[in-house]
Amino acid sequence: MFVKVCRVDQLKQNRGRPVYAGTTKVAMFKIGDEIYAIRNACPHAGASLSVGDVRGLVVTCPRHDWTFNVSTGACLNRKMYSVKTYPVEVRGNEVWVDPGD
Ligand code: FES
């Protein structure tokens, strides 16, 4: 079920923003005209990916530099890992995410 997480104008280009979708911690990213949502917990040791450096579609975990594609969730330097991605809908100036709970 989709829940409202923030406004579009609260998202800054190429910067993460931590939000809650219900009780789920989600990291939002606005890259170009697209908005992406991934779980805000690195699968390595749980760091907040929302504060990671963003280059193109790739966010780098601030703790040990694992890198993730924010569109697919794939970990680029540890191929057996990934981070969960969530569907995003923009409704006017509102951003909605389906955490799947
Ligand atoms: S916690 Fe993210 S790479 Fe270690």
Residues whose N, C-alpha, C, O or C-beta is under 5 A from the ligand:
A	BS01	FES	C42 H44 A45 G46 A47 C61 R63 H64 D65 W66
